[in-house]
């Protein structure tokens, strides 16, 4: 099994880097023999906030994260959550509070690390 770690840094909207990273993570997670992990750090922690309402026809990162979370793992930097006032109960389904220690472990296990 191949393991890929995606590290997202950018906010959910206003730039498309997190969107594009999640598009690739979602596509890869559907492949046989792939284990995908996503770690949200910095402003990307806001990607995991539940209850996102976007205009009709606009992408919704909460839904994208749910999809990836069903096939892999989604960790959100706890320090970054705290700095942005995001609580554990506000996280989208499939996302959970994580830490730099876990990111370190995931990085060591990963065959590939992609940073967006």
HELIX and SHEET records of a PDB file:
HELIX    1   1 UNK A   17  UNK A   29  1                                  13    
HELIX    2   2 UNK A   42  UNK A   48  5                                   7    
HELIX    3   3 UNK A   61  UNK A   71  1                                  11    
HELIX    4   4 UNK A   78  UNK A   83  1                                   6    
HELIX    5   5 UNK A   88  UNK A   90  5                                   3    
HELIX    6   6 UNK A  100  UNK A  109  1                                  10    
SHEET    1   A 5 UNK A  95  UNK A  98  0                                        
SHEET    2   A 5 UNK A  73  UNK A  77  1                                        
SHEET    3   A 5 UNK A  34  UNK A  40  1                                        
SHEET    4   A 5 UNK A   2  UNK A   8  1                                        
SHEET    5   A 5 UNK A 112  UNK A 115  1                                        
END                                                                             
